[in-house]
Amino acid sequence: MVGRKKRYRNEDGQFIYTHEEREAVSKKASRQVYKLDKIDAKTEKAKAVASKRKWTAILLIAGVAAFGLFSLKGCLPI
């Protein structure tokens, strides 16, 4: 006995006719969400690394300035 194809609704409200098409759409959406989450994670990591490097550079410059100030104190007529 041949019956009507069962129709499913997509998130957009469009009809899809088979269960396989419905799974394919959900797999595609899952991949898109994974990729977006991965991009967000990489962005957060890049910001954290940039912040760490900024503070490392500030401390390094402050250390070099302090060393130069104290080591040249005997030579300068201050």
PDB file of N, H, CA, C and O in Angstrom:
ATOM      1  N   MET A   1       0.834  -1.173   0.000  1.00  0.00           N
ATOM      2  CA  MET A   1       0.000   0.000   0.000  1.00  0.00           C
ATOM      3  C   MET A   1       0.885   1.245   0.000  1.00  0.00           C
ATOM      4  O   MET A   1       1.777   1.383   0.838  1.00  0.00           O
ATOM      5  N   VAL A   2       0.640   2.118  -0.915  1.00  0.00           N
ATOM      6  H   VAL A   2      -0.084   2.006  -1.596  1.00  0.00           H
ATOM      7  CA  VAL A   2       1.423   3.333  -1.037  1.00  0.00           C
ATOM      8  C   VAL A   2       0.619   4.467  -0.422  1.00  0.00           C
ATOM      9  O   VAL A   2      -0.522   4.725  -0.804  1.00  0.00           O
ATOM     10  N   GLY A   3       1.242   5.136   0.536  1.00  0.00           N
ATOM     11  H   GLY A   3       2.170   4.926   0.846  1.00  0.00           H
ATOM     12  CA  GLY A   3       0.562   6.248   1.182  1.00  0.00           C
ATOM     13  C   GLY A   3       1.218   7.566   0.825  1.00  0.00           C
ATOM     14  O   GLY A   3       2.167   7.616   0.043  1.00  0.00           O
ATOM     15  N   ARG A   4       0.709   8.608   1.398  1.00  0.00           N
ATOM     16  H   ARG A   4      -0.063   8.568   2.033  1.00  0.00           H
ATOM     17  CA  ARG A   4       1.304   9.921   1.181  1.00  0.00           C
ATOM     18  C   ARG A   4       2.624  10.004   1.915  1.00  0.00           C
ATOM     19  O   ARG A   4       2.813   9.371   2.953  1.00  0.00           O
ATOM     20  N   LYS A   5       3.537  10.790   1.368  1.00  0.00           N
ATOM     21  H   LYS A   5       3.384  11.304   0.524  1.00  0.00           H
ATOM     22  CA  LYS A   5       4.791  11.042   2.057  1.00  0.00           C
ATOM     23  C   LYS A   5       4.515  11.899   3.279  1.00  0.00           C
ATOM     24  O   LYS A   5       3.705  12.825   3.241  1.00  0.00           O
ATOM     25  N   LYS A   6       5.191  11.577   4.341  1.00  0.00           N
ATOM     26  H   LYS A   6       5.849  10.825   4.372  1.00  0.00           H
ATOM     27  CA  LYS A   6       5.019  12.363   5.546  1.00  0.00           C
ATOM     28  C   LYS A   6       5.812  13.652   5.399  1.00  0.00           C
ATOM     29  O   LYS A   6       6.955  13.635   4.943  1.00  0.00           O
ATOM     30  N   ARG A   7       5.207  14.765   5.785  1.00  0.00           N
ATOM     31  H   ARG A   7       4.278  14.778   6.156  1.00  0.00           H
ATOM     32  CA  ARG A   7       5.871  16.055   5.654  1.00  0.00           C
ATOM     33  C   ARG A   7       6.243  16.577   7.032  1.00  0.00           C
ATOM     34  O   ARG A   7       5.462  16.487   7.979  1.00  0.00           O
ATOM     35  N   TYR A   8       7.428  17.114   7.126  1.00  0.00           N
ATOM     36  H   TYR A   8       8.063  17.187   6.356  1.00  0.00           H
ATOM     37  CA  TYR A   8       7.907  17.738   8.349  1.00  0.00           C
ATOM     38  C   TYR A   8       8.118  19.217   8.094  1.00  0.00           C
ATOM     39  O   TYR A   8       8.357  19.631   6.960  1.00  0.00           O
ATOM     40  N   ARG A   9       8.032  20.002   9.138  1.00  0.00           N
ATOM     41  H   ARG A   9       7.839  19.665  10.060  1.00  0.00           H
ATOM     42  CA  ARG A   9       8.320  21.434   9.008  1.00  0.00           C
ATOM     43  C   ARG A   9       9.735  21.712   9.474  1.00  0.00           C
ATOM     44  O   ARG A   9      10.206  21.156  10.466  1.00  0.00           O
ATOM     45  N   ASN A  10      10.386  22.568   8.750  1.00  0.00           N
ATOM     46  H   ASN A  10      10.003  23.019   7.945  1.00  0.00           H
ATOM     47  CA  ASN A  10      11.724  23.034   9.088  1.00  0.00           C
ATOM     48  C   ASN A  10      11.595  24.176  10.098  1.00  0.00           C
ATOM     49  O   ASN A  10      10.485  24.637  10.363  1.00  0.00           O
ATOM     50  N   GLU A  11      12.708  24.636  10.661  1.00  0.00           N
ATOM     51  H   GLU A  11      13.610  24.262  10.445  1.00  0.00           H
ATOM     52  CA  GLU A  11      12.678  25.772  11.582  1.00  0.00           C
ATOM     53  C   GLU A  11      12.159  27.037  10.902  1.00  0.00           C
ATOM     54  O   GLU A  11      11.572  27.902  11.552  1.00  0.00           O
ATOM     55  N   ASP A  12      12.377  27.138   9.595  1.00  0.00           N
ATOM     56  H   ASP A  12      12.854  26.435   9.067  1.00  0.00           H
ATOM     57  CA  ASP A  12      11.917  28.300   8.832  1.00  0.00           C
ATOM     58  C   ASP A  12      10.436  28.214   8.488  1.00  0.00           C
ATOM     59  O   ASP A  12       9.865  29.182   7.985  1.00  0.00           O
ATOM     60  N   GLY A  13       9.804  27.072   8.750  1.00  0.00           N
ATOM     61  H   GLY A  13      10.268  26.286   9.159  1.00  0.00           H
ATOM     62  CA  GLY A  13       8.409  26.901   8.412  1.00  0.00           C
ATOM     63  C   GLY A  13       8.195  26.237   7.068  1.00  0.00           C
ATOM     64  O   GLY A  13       7.054  25.985   6.680  1.00  0.00           O
ATOM     65  N   GLN A  14       9.278  25.946   6.342  1.00  0.00           N
ATOM     66  H   GLN A  14      10.204  26.151   6.657  1.00  0.00           H
ATOM     67  CA  GLN A  14       9.155  25.292   5.052  1.00  0.00           C
ATOM     68  C   GLN A  14       8.964  23.790   5.258  1.00  0.00           C
ATOM     69  O   GLN A  14       9.398  23.229   6.264  1.00  0.00           O
ATOM     70  N   PHE A  15       8.310  23.153   4.292  1.00  0.00           N
ATOM     71  H   PHE A  15       7.958  23.609   3.475  1.00  0.00           H
ATOM     72  CA  PHE A  15       8.084  21.723   4.379  1.00  0.00           C
ATOM     73  C   PHE A  15       9.290  20.960   3.852  1.00  0.00           C
ATOM     74  O   PHE A  15       9.888  21.346   2.848  1.00  0.00           O
ATOM     75  N   ILE A  16       9.638  19.888   4.526  1.00  0.00           N
ATOM     76  H   ILE A  16       9.152  19.574   5.341  1.00  0.00           H
ATOM     77  CA  ILE A  16      10.578  18.901   4.002  1.00  0.00           C
ATOM     78  C   ILE A  16       9.854  17.571   4.064  1.00  0.00           C
ATOM     79  O   ILE A  16       9.066  17.338   4.980  1.00  0.00           O
ATOM     80  N   TYR A  17      10.108  16.701   3.108  1.00  0.00           N
ATOM     81  H   TYR A  17      10.748  16.890   2.364  1.00  0.00           H
ATOM     82  CA  TYR A  17       9.228  15.562   2.906  1.00  0.00           C
ATOM     83  C   TYR A  17       9.703  14.259   3.525  1.00  0.00           C
ATOM     84  O   TYR A  17       8.877  13.398   3.829  1.00  0.00           O
ATOM     85  N   THR A  18      10.978  14.084   3.720  1.00  0.00           N
ATOM     86  H   THR A  18      11.649  14.783   3.473  1.00  0.00           H
ATOM     87  CA  THR A  18      11.431  12.809   4.271  1.00  0.00           C
ATOM     88  C   THR A  18      12.196  13.039   5.563  1.00  0.00           C
ATOM     89  O   THR A  18      12.661  14.141   5.852  1.00  0.00           O
ATOM     90  N   HIS A  19      12.308  11.977   6.318  1.00  0.00           N
ATOM     91  H   HIS A  19      11.930  11.082   6.083  1.00  0.00           H
ATOM     92  CA  HIS A  19      13.036  12.032   7.587  1.00  0.00           C
ATOM     93  C   HIS A  19      14.521  12.310   7.348  1.00  0.00           C
ATOM     94  O   HIS A  19      15.161  13.009   8.133  1.00  0.00           O
ATOM     95  N   GLU A  20      15.066  11.756   6.252  1.00  0.00           N
ATOM     96  H   GLU A  20      14.546  11.188   5.614  1.00  0.00           H
ATOM     97  CA  GLU A  20      16.495  11.948   5.951  1.00  0.00           C
ATOM     98  C   GLU A  20      16.798  13.420   5.694  1.00  0.00           C
ATOM     99  O   GLU A  20      17.827  13.930   6.138  1.00  0.00           O
ATOM    100  N   GLU A  21      15.910  14.100   4.983  1.00  0.00           N
ATOM    101  H   GLU A  21      15.074  13.685   4.622  1.00  0.00           H
ATOM    102  CA  GLU A  21      16.119  15.528   4.718  1.00  0.00           C
ATOM    103  C   GLU A  21      16.072  16.321   6.018  1.00  0.00           C
ATOM    104  O   GLU A  21      16.819  17.283   6.194  1.00  0.00           O
ATOM    105  N   ARG A  22      15.200  15.916   6.918  1.00  0.00           N
ATOM    106  H   ARG A  22      14.593  15.134   6.775  1.00  0.00           H
ATOM    107  CA  ARG A  22      15.095  16.602   8.204  1.00  0.00           C
ATOM    108  C   ARG A  22      16.381  16.440   9.009  1.00  0.00           C
ATOM    109  O   ARG A  22      16.853  17.393   9.629  1.00  0.00           O
ATOM    110  N   GLU A  23      16.959  15.209   8.998  1.00  0.00           N
ATOM    111  H   GLU A  23      16.575  14.435   8.493  1.00  0.00           H
ATOM    112  CA  GLU A  23      18.220  14.982   9.700  1.00  0.00           C
ATOM    113  C   GLU A  23      19.351  15.769   9.065  1.00  0.00           C
ATOM    114  O   GLU A  23      20.209  16.307   9.766  1.00  0.00           O
ATOM    115  N   ALA A  24      19.357  15.837   7.733  1.00  0.00           N
ATOM    116  H   ALA A  24      18.661  15.400   7.164  1.00  0.00           H
ATOM    117  CA  ALA A  24      20.418  16.571   7.045  1.00  0.00           C
ATOM    118  C   ALA A  24      20.390  18.040   7.430  1.00  0.00           C
ATOM    119  O   ALA A  24      21.440  18.652   7.623  1.00  0.00           O
ATOM    120  N   VAL A  25      19.200  18.609   7.542  1.00  0.00           N
ATOM    121  H   VAL A  25      18.347  18.112   7.384  1.00  0.00           H
ATOM    122  CA  VAL A  25      19.078  20.015   7.919  1.00  0.00           C
ATOM    123  C   VAL A  25      19.583  20.219   9.343  1.00  0.00           C
ATOM    124  O   VAL A  25      20.292  21.188   9.618  1.00  0.00           O
ATOM    125  N   SER A  26      19.223  19.313  10.250  1.00  0.00           N
ATOM    126  H   SER A  26      18.648  18.526  10.027  1.00  0.00           H
ATOM    127  CA  SER A  26      19.659  19.477  11.633  1.00  0.00           C
ATOM    128  C   SER A  26      21.167  19.271  11.759  1.00  0.00           C
ATOM    129  O   SER A  26      21.810  19.928  12.578  1.00  0.00           O
ATOM    130  N   LYS A  27      21.738  18.371  10.964  1.00  0.00           N
ATOM    131  H   LYS A  27      21.215  17.837  10.299  1.00  0.00           H
ATOM    132  CA  LYS A  27      23.190  18.181  10.987  1.00  0.00           C
ATOM    133  C   LYS A  27      23.890  19.430  10.469  1.00  0.00           C
ATOM    134  O   LYS A  27      24.916  19.849  11.005  1.00  0.00           O
ATOM    135  N   LYS A  28      23.318  20.022   9.415  1.00  0.00           N
ATOM    136  H   LYS A  28      22.485  19.681   8.980  1.00  0.00           H
ATOM    137  CA  LYS A  28      23.903  21.238   8.854  1.00  0.00           C
ATOM    138  C   LYS A  28      23.865  22.364   9.881  1.00  0.00           C
ATOM    139  O   LYS A  28      24.847  23.088  10.048  1.00  0.00           O
ATOM    140  N   ALA A  29      22.734  22.514  10.568  1.00  0.00           N
ATOM    141  H   ALA A  29      21.937  21.926  10.432  1.00  0.00           H
ATOM    142  CA  ALA A  29      22.619  23.548  11.597  1.00  0.00           C
ATOM    143  C   ALA A  29      23.586  23.281  12.731  1.00  0.00           C
ATOM    144  O   ALA A  29      24.169  24.212  13.287  1.00  0.00           O
ATOM    145  N   SER A  30      23.761  22.021  13.077  1.00  0.00           N
ATOM    146  H   SER A  30      23.289  21.264  12.626  1.00  0.00           H
ATOM    147  CA  SER A  30      24.690  21.649  14.141  1.00  0.00           C
ATOM    148  C   SER A  30      26.122  22.021  13.761  1.00  0.00           C
ATOM    149  O   SER A  30      26.874  22.539  14.587  1.00  0.00           O
ATOM    150  N   ARG A  31      26.493  21.757  12.518  1.00  0.00           N
ATOM    151  H   ARG A  31      25.883  21.335  11.848  1.00  0.00           H
ATOM    152  CA  ARG A  31      27.844  22.119  12.061  1.00  0.00           C
ATOM    153  C   ARG A  31      28.037  23.629  12.089  1.00  0.00           C
ATOM    154  O   ARG A  31      29.101  24.114  12.472  1.00  0.00           O
ATOM    155  N   GLN A  32      27.006  24.375  11.683  1.00  0.00           N
ATOM    156  H   GLN A  32      26.142  23.981  11.372  1.00  0.00           H
ATOM    157  CA  GLN A  32      27.113  25.835  11.679  1.00  0.00           C
ATOM    158  C   GLN A  32      27.288  26.369  13.096  1.00  0.00           C
ATOM    159  O   GLN A  32      28.105  27.258  13.334  1.00  0.00           O
ATOM    160  N   VAL A  33      26.520  25.825  14.031  1.00  0.00           N
ATOM    161  H   VAL A  33      25.856  25.103  13.837  1.00  0.00           H
ATOM    162  CA  VAL A  33      26.629  26.264  15.424  1.00  0.00           C
ATOM    163  C   VAL A  33      28.013  25.933  15.969  1.00  0.00           C
ATOM    164  O   VAL A  33      28.610  26.744  16.676  1.00  0.00           O
ATOM    165  N   TYR A  34      28.530  24.737  15.644  1.00  0.00           N
ATOM    166  H   TYR A  34      28.045  24.078  15.070  1.00  0.00           H
ATOM    167  CA  TYR A  34      29.864  24.340  16.103  1.00  0.00           C
ATOM    168  C   TYR A  34      30.920  25.290  15.562  1.00  0.00           C
ATOM    169  O   TYR A  34      31.812  25.716  16.296  1.00  0.00           O
ATOM    170  N   LYS A  35      30.822  25.621  14.285  1.00  0.00           N
ATOM    171  H   LYS A  35      30.098  25.274  13.689  1.00  0.00           H
ATOM    172  CA  LYS A  35      31.816  26.516  13.691  1.00  0.00           C
ATOM    173  C   LYS A  35      31.756  27.904  14.326  1.00  0.00           C
ATOM    174  O   LYS A  35      32.794  28.518  14.574  1.00  0.00           O
ATOM    175  N   LEU A  36      30.545  28.402  14.589  1.00  0.00           N
ATOM    176  H   LEU A  36      29.702  27.904  14.388  1.00  0.00           H
ATOM    177  CA  LEU A  36      30.413  29.719  15.218  1.00  0.00           C
ATOM    178  C   LEU A  36      30.967  29.702  16.640  1.00  0.00           C
ATOM    179  O   LEU A  36      31.621  30.653  17.065  1.00  0.00           O
ATOM    180  N   ASP A  37      30.705  28.623  17.373  1.00  0.00           N
ATOM    181  H   ASP A  37      30.173  27.850  17.027  1.00  0.00           H
ATOM    182  CA  ASP A  37      31.248  28.504  18.726  1.00  0.00           C
ATOM    183  C   ASP A  37      32.771  28.435  18.696  1.00  0.00           C
ATOM    184  O   ASP A  37      33.441  29.004  19.559  1.00  0.00           O
ATOM    185  N   LYS A  38      33.309  27.744  17.712  1.00  0.00           N
ATOM    186  H   LYS A  38      32.765  27.282  17.012  1.00  0.00           H
ATOM    187  CA  LYS A  38      34.764  27.626  17.585  1.00  0.00           C
ATOM    188  C   LYS A  38      35.390  28.987  17.279  1.00  0.00           C
ATOM    189  O   LYS A  38      36.441  29.328  17.822  1.00  0.00           O
ATOM    190  N   ILE A  39      34.745  29.756  16.416  1.00  0.00           N
ATOM    191  H   ILE A  39      33.891  29.479  15.975  1.00  0.00           H
ATOM    192  CA  ILE A  39      35.246  31.097  16.092  1.00  0.00           C
ATOM    193  C   ILE A  39      35.201  31.993  17.327  1.00  0.00           C
ATOM    194  O   ILE A  39      36.141  32.747  17.578  1.00  0.00           O
ATOM    195  N   ASP A  40      34.113  31.916  18.102  1.00  0.00           N
ATOM    196  H   ASP A  40      33.350  31.303  17.898  1.00  0.00           H
ATOM    197  CA  ASP A  40      34.006  32.708  19.337  1.00  0.00           C
ATOM    198  C   ASP A  40      35.087  32.326  20.329  1.00  0.00           C
ATOM    199  O   ASP A  40      35.667  33.197  20.978  1.00  0.00           O
ATOM    200  N   ALA A  41      35.368  31.030  20.459  1.00  0.00           N
ATOM    201  H   ALA A  41      34.897  30.323  19.932  1.00  0.00           H
ATOM    202  CA  ALA A  41      36.406  30.571  21.385  1.00  0.00           C
ATOM    203  C   ALA A  41      37.783  31.070  20.951  1.00  0.00           C
ATOM    204  O   ALA A  41      38.591  31.481  21.784  1.00  0.00           O
ATOM    205  N   LYS A  42      38.043  31.032  19.660  1.00  0.00           N
ATOM    206  H   LYS A  42      37.387  30.698  18.983  1.00  0.00           H
ATOM    207  CA  LYS A  42      39.336  31.523  19.162  1.00  0.00           C
ATOM    208  C   LYS A  42      39.473  33.028  19.396  1.00  0.00           C
ATOM    209  O   LYS A  42      40.556  33.513  19.721  1.00  0.00           O
ATOM    210  N   THR A  43      38.381  33.759  19.231  1.00  0.00           N
ATOM    211  H   THR A  43      37.501  33.365  18.967  1.00  0.00           H
ATOM    212  CA  THR A  43      38.399  35.205  19.459  1.00  0.00           C
ATOM    213  C   THR A  43      38.695  35.520  20.920  1.00  0.00           C
ATOM    214  O   THR A  43      39.503  36.399  21.219  1.00  0.00           O
ATOM    215  N   GLU A  44      38.034  34.796  21.835  1.00  0.00           N
ATOM    216  H   GLU A  44      37.377  34.082  21.592  1.00  0.00           H
ATOM    217  CA  GLU A  44      38.275  35.014  23.257  1.00  0.00           C
ATOM    218  C   GLU A  44      39.716  34.694  23.630  1.00  0.00           C
ATOM    219  O   GLU A  44      40.330  35.409  24.421  1.00  0.00           O
ATOM    220  N   LYS A  45      40.257  33.616  23.060  1.00  0.00           N
ATOM    221  H   LYS A  45      39.758  33.035  22.418  1.00  0.00           H
ATOM    222  CA  LYS A  45      41.645  33.245  23.337  1.00  0.00           C
ATOM    223  C   LYS A  45      42.609  34.310  22.821  1.00  0.00           C
ATOM    224  O   LYS A  45      43.574  34.659  23.500  1.00  0.00           O
ATOM    225  N   ALA A  46      42.349  34.819  21.630  1.00  0.00           N
ATOM    226  H   ALA A  46      41.565  34.535  21.078  1.00  0.00           H
ATOM    227  CA  ALA A  46      43.218  35.852  21.060  1.00  0.00           C
ATOM    228  C   ALA A  46      43.212  37.110  21.930  1.00  0.00           C
ATOM    229  O   ALA A  46      44.252  37.738  22.128  1.00  0.00           O
ATOM    230  N   LYS A  47      42.028  37.475  22.449  1.00  0.00           N
ATOM    231  H   LYS A  47      41.184  36.965  22.288  1.00  0.00           H
ATOM    232  CA  LYS A  47      41.947  38.640  23.332  1.00  0.00           C
ATOM    233  C   LYS A  47      42.716  38.403  24.626  1.00  0.00           C
ATOM    234  O   LYS A  47      43.384  39.311  25.122  1.00  0.00           O
ATOM    235  N   ALA A  48      42.631  37.197  25.179  1.00  0.00           N
ATOM    236  H   ALA A  48      42.089  36.460  24.777  1.00  0.00           H
ATOM    237  CA  ALA A  48      43.345  36.877  26.416  1.00  0.00           C
ATOM    238  C   ALA A  48      44.850  36.913  26.198  1.00  0.00           C
ATOM    239  O   ALA A  48      45.586  37.423  27.043  1.00  0.00           O
ATOM    240  N   VAL A  49      45.313  36.381  25.078  1.00  0.00           N
ATOM    241  H   VAL A  49      44.716  35.967  24.392  1.00  0.00           H
ATOM    242  CA  VAL A  49      46.742  36.383  24.776  1.00  0.00           C
ATOM    243  C   VAL A  49      47.237  37.813  24.567  1.00  0.00           C
ATOM    244  O   VAL A  49      48.331  38.160  25.012  1.00  0.00           O
ATOM    245  N   ALA A  50      46.446  38.639  23.898  1.00  0.00           N
ATOM    246  H   ALA A  50      45.557  38.357  23.537  1.00  0.00           H
ATOM    247  CA  ALA A  50      46.837  40.038  23.668  1.00  0.00           C
ATOM    248  C   ALA A  50      46.935  40.793  24.982  1.00  0.00           C
ATOM    249  O   ALA A  50      47.854  41.590  25.174  1.00  0.00           O
ATOM    250  N   SER A  51      46.003  40.552  25.883  1.00  0.00           N
ATOM    251  H   SER A  51      45.257  39.905  25.727  1.00  0.00           H
ATOM    252  CA  SER A  51      46.032  41.210  27.195  1.00  0.00           C
ATOM    253  C   SER A  51      47.260  40.775  27.978  1.00  0.00           C
ATOM    254  O   SER A  51      47.917  41.596  28.618  1.00  0.00           O
ATOM    255  N   LYS A  52      47.569  39.486  27.929  1.00  0.00           N
ATOM    256  H   LYS A  52      47.035  38.819  27.410  1.00  0.00           H
ATOM    257  CA  LYS A  52      48.745  38.967  28.629  1.00  0.00           C
ATOM    258  C   LYS A  52      50.024  39.592  28.070  1.00  0.00           C
ATOM    259  O   LYS A  52      50.910  39.983  28.831  1.00  0.00           O
ATOM    260  N   ARG A  53      50.119  39.684  26.776  1.00  0.00           N
ATOM    261  H   ARG A  53      49.400  39.367  26.158  1.00  0.00           H
ATOM    262  CA  ARG A  53      51.318  40.273  26.154  1.00  0.00           C
ATOM    263  C   ARG A  53      51.436  41.756  26.477  1.00  0.00           C
ATOM    264  O   ARG A  53      52.538  42.270  26.665  1.00  0.00           O
ATOM    265  N   LYS A  54      50.300  42.439  26.542  1.00  0.00           N
ATOM    266  H   LYS A  54      49.405  42.022  26.390  1.00  0.00           H
ATOM    267  CA  LYS A  54      50.318  43.868  26.869  1.00  0.00           C
ATOM    268  C   LYS A  54      50.911  44.084  28.253  1.00  0.00           C
ATOM    269  O   LYS A  54      51.800  44.917  28.426  1.00  0.00           O
ATOM    270  N   TRP A  55      50.421  43.331  29.247  1.00  0.00           N
ATOM    271  H   TRP A  55      49.698  42.654  29.106  1.00  0.00           H
ATOM    272  CA  TRP A  55      50.927  43.501  30.602  1.00  0.00           C
ATOM    273  C   TRP A  55      52.368  43.032  30.740  1.00  0.00           C
ATOM    274  O   TRP A  55      53.127  43.599  31.525  1.00  0.00           O
ATOM    275  N   THR A  56      52.752  42.016  29.996  1.00  0.00           N
ATOM    276  H   THR A  56      52.135  41.555  29.357  1.00  0.00           H
ATOM    277  CA  THR A  56      54.158  41.584  30.006  1.00  0.00           C
ATOM    278  C   THR A  56      55.053  42.688  29.458  1.00  0.00           C
ATOM    279  O   THR A  56      56.119  42.949  30.017  1.00  0.00           O
ATOM    280  N   ALA A  57      54.645  43.332  28.390  1.00  0.00           N
ATOM    281  H   ALA A  57      53.779  43.120  27.936  1.00  0.00           H
ATOM    282  CA  ALA A  57      55.433  44.419  27.811  1.00  0.00           C
ATOM    283  C   ALA A  57      55.515  45.602  28.770  1.00  0.00           C
ATOM    284  O   ALA A  57      56.574  46.216  28.905  1.00  0.00           O
ATOM    285  N   ILE A  58      54.404  45.930  29.439  1.00  0.00           N
ATOM    286  H   ILE A  58      53.544  45.431  29.330  1.00  0.00           H
ATOM    287  CA  ILE A  58      54.412  47.044  30.402  1.00  0.00           C
ATOM    288  C   ILE A  58      55.376  46.758  31.544  1.00  0.00           C
ATOM    289  O   ILE A  58      56.154  47.628  31.934  1.00  0.00           O
ATOM    290  N   LEU A  59      55.327  45.537  32.085  1.00  0.00           N
ATOM    291  H   LEU A  59      54.695  44.831  31.768  1.00  0.00           H
ATOM    292  CA  LEU A  59      56.236  45.185  33.188  1.00  0.00           C
ATOM    293  C   LEU A  59      57.687  45.162  32.730  1.00  0.00           C
ATOM    294  O   LEU A  59      58.577  45.573  33.475  1.00  0.00           O
ATOM    295  N   LEU A  60      57.934  44.691  31.522  1.00  0.00           N
ATOM    296  H   LEU A  60      57.211  44.357  30.917  1.00  0.00           H
ATOM    297  CA  LEU A  60      59.301  44.662  30.995  1.00  0.00           C
ATOM    298  C   LEU A  60      59.841  46.075  30.830  1.00  0.00           C
ATOM    299  O   LEU A  60      60.984  46.342  31.202  1.00  0.00           O
ATOM    300  N   ILE A  61      59.058  46.969  30.290  1.00  0.00           N
ATOM    301  H   ILE A  61      58.130  46.752  29.988  1.00  0.00           H
ATOM    302  CA  ILE A  61      59.486  48.361  30.115  1.00  0.00           C
ATOM    303  C   ILE A  61      59.714  49.023  31.470  1.00  0.00           C
ATOM    304  O   ILE A  61      60.684  49.761  31.643  1.00  0.00           O
ATOM    305  N   ALA A  62      58.821  48.764  32.438  1.00  0.00           N
ATOM    306  H   ALA A  62      58.033  48.164  32.297  1.00  0.00           H
ATOM    307  CA  ALA A  62      58.992  49.335  33.768  1.00  0.00           C
ATOM    308  C   ALA A  62      60.258  48.797  34.422  1.00  0.00           C
ATOM    309  O   ALA A  62      60.967  49.544  35.097  1.00  0.00           O
ATOM    310  N   GLY A  63      60.552  47.516  34.233  1.00  0.00           N
ATOM    311  H   GLY A  63      59.976  46.909  33.685  1.00  0.00           H
ATOM    312  CA  GLY A  63      61.766  46.923  34.797  1.00  0.00           C
ATOM    313  C   GLY A  63      63.022  47.504  34.194  1.00  0.00           C
ATOM    314  O   GLY A  63      63.973  47.806  34.914  1.00  0.00           O
ATOM    315  N   VAL A  64      63.042  47.665  32.893  1.00  0.00           N
ATOM    316  H   VAL A  64      62.269  47.420  32.308  1.00  0.00           H
ATOM    317  CA  VAL A  64      64.209  48.247  32.217  1.00  0.00           C
ATOM    318  C   VAL A  64      64.391  49.698  32.642  1.00  0.00           C
ATOM    319  O   VAL A  64      65.518  50.147  32.848  1.00  0.00           O
ATOM    320  N   ALA A  65      63.290  50.432  32.775  1.00  0.00           N
ATOM    321  H   ALA A  65      62.375  50.067  32.608  1.00  0.00           H
ATOM    322  CA  ALA A  65      63.376  51.834  33.207  1.00  0.00           C
ATOM    323  C   ALA A  65      63.898  51.924  34.640  1.00  0.00           C
ATOM    324  O   ALA A  65      64.731  52.777  34.946  1.00  0.00           O
ATOM    325  N   ALA A  66      63.407  51.043  35.520  1.00  0.00           N
ATOM    326  H   ALA A  66      62.730  50.350  35.271  1.00  0.00           H
ATOM    327  CA  ALA A  66      63.872  51.061  36.912  1.00  0.00           C
ATOM    328  C   ALA A  66      65.350  50.690  36.984  1.00  0.00           C
ATOM    329  O   ALA A  66      66.110  51.314  37.726  1.00  0.00           O
ATOM    330  N   PHE A  67      65.760  49.690  36.229  1.00  0.00           N
ATOM    331  H   PHE A  67      65.143  49.183  35.627  1.00  0.00           H
ATOM    332  CA  PHE A  67      67.172  49.300  36.216  1.00  0.00           C
ATOM    333  C   PHE A  67      68.043  50.443  35.704  1.00  0.00           C
ATOM    334  O   PHE A  67      69.091  50.744  36.277  1.00  0.00           O
ATOM    335  N   GLY A  68      67.602  51.071  34.627  1.00  0.00           N
ATOM    336  H   GLY A  68      66.751  50.827  34.161  1.00  0.00           H
ATOM    337  CA  GLY A  68      68.367  52.195  34.086  1.00  0.00           C
ATOM    338  C   GLY A  68      68.429  53.360  35.055  1.00  0.00           C
ATOM    339  O   GLY A  68      69.464  54.017  35.164  1.00  0.00           O
ATOM    340  N   LEU A  69      67.362  53.623  35.746  1.00  0.00           N
ATOM    341  H   LEU A  69      66.521  53.090  35.658  1.00  0.00           H
ATOM    342  CA  LEU A  69      67.336  54.721  36.704  1.00  0.00           C
ATOM    343  C   LEU A  69      68.289  54.472  37.870  1.00  0.00           C
ATOM    344  O   LEU A  69      69.040  55.367  38.260  1.00  0.00           O
ATOM    345  N   PHE A  70      68.262  53.261  38.429  1.00  0.00           N
ATOM    346  H   PHE A  70      67.653  52.534  38.113  1.00  0.00           H
ATOM    347  CA  PHE A  70      69.093  52.965  39.582  1.00  0.00           C
ATOM    348  C   PHE A  70      70.555  52.716  39.215  1.00  0.00           C
ATOM    349  O   PHE A  70      71.446  53.025  40.006  1.00  0.00           O
ATOM    350  N   SER A  71      70.813  52.172  38.049  1.00  0.00           N
ATOM    351  H   SER A  71      70.089  51.922  37.406  1.00  0.00           H
ATOM    352  CA  SER A  71      72.200  51.909  37.674  1.00  0.00           C
ATOM    353  C   SER A  71      72.895  53.190  37.207  1.00  0.00           C
ATOM    354  O   SER A  71      74.110  53.312  37.358  1.00  0.00           O
ATOM    355  N   LEU A  72      72.172  54.118  36.659  1.00  0.00           N
ATOM    356  H   LEU A  72      71.184  54.018  36.537  1.00  0.00           H
ATOM    357  CA  LEU A  72      72.776  55.370  36.205  1.00  0.00           C
ATOM    358  C   LEU A  72      72.684  56.480  37.240  1.00  0.00           C
ATOM    359  O   LEU A  72      73.087  57.611  36.969  1.00  0.00           O
ATOM    360  N   LYS A  73      72.159  56.174  38.418  1.00  0.00           N
ATOM    361  H   LYS A  73      71.831  55.256  38.637  1.00  0.00           H
ATOM    362  CA  LYS A  73      71.983  57.208  39.427  1.00  0.00           C
ATOM    363  C   LYS A  73      73.337  57.795  39.883  1.00  0.00           C
ATOM    364  O   LYS A  73      73.430  58.994  40.145  1.00  0.00           O
ATOM    365  N   GLY A  74      74.361  56.971  39.974  1.00  0.00           N
ATOM    366  H   GLY A  74      74.285  55.997  39.761  1.00  0.00           H
ATOM    367  CA  GLY A  74      75.684  57.463  40.385  1.00  0.00           C
ATOM    368  C   GLY A  74      76.346  58.299  39.309  1.00  0.00           C
ATOM    369  O   GLY A  74      77.207  59.124  39.618  1.00  0.00           O
ATOM    370  N   CYS A  75      75.969  58.109  38.055  1.00  0.00           N
ATOM    371  H   CYS A  75      75.270  57.439  37.804  1.00  0.00           H
ATOM    372  CA  CYS A  75      76.601  58.814  36.954  1.00  0.00           C
ATOM    373  C   CYS A  75      75.918  60.145  36.669  1.00  0.00           C
ATOM    374  O   CYS A  75      76.550  61.054  36.129  1.00  0.00           O
ATOM    375  N   LEU A  76      74.660  60.278  37.015  1.00  0.00           N
ATOM    376  H   LEU A  76      74.147  59.540  37.453  1.00  0.00           H
ATOM    377  CA  LEU A  76      73.919  61.485  36.695  1.00  0.00           C
ATOM    378  C   LEU A  76      74.045  62.523  37.796  1.00  0.00           C
ATOM    379  O   LEU A  76      74.020  62.163  38.973  1.00  0.00           O
ATOM    380  N   PRO A  77      74.178  63.780  37.459  1.00  0.00           N
ATOM    381  CA  PRO A  77      74.248  64.837  38.476  1.00  0.00           C
ATOM    382  C   PRO A  77      72.874  65.289  38.940  1.00  0.00           C
ATOM    383  O   PRO A  77      72.496  66.443  38.736  1.00  0.00           O
ATOM    384  N   ILE A  78      72.127  64.393  39.560  1.00  0.00           N
ATOM    385  H   ILE A  78      72.434  63.456  39.726  1.00  0.00           H
ATOM    386  CA  ILE A  78      70.789  64.750  40.032  1.00  0.00           C
ATOM    387  C   ILE A  78      70.823  65.014  41.520  1.00  0.00           C
ATOM    388  O   ILE A  78      69.792  65.331  42.114  1.00  0.00           O
TER     389      ILE A  78
END
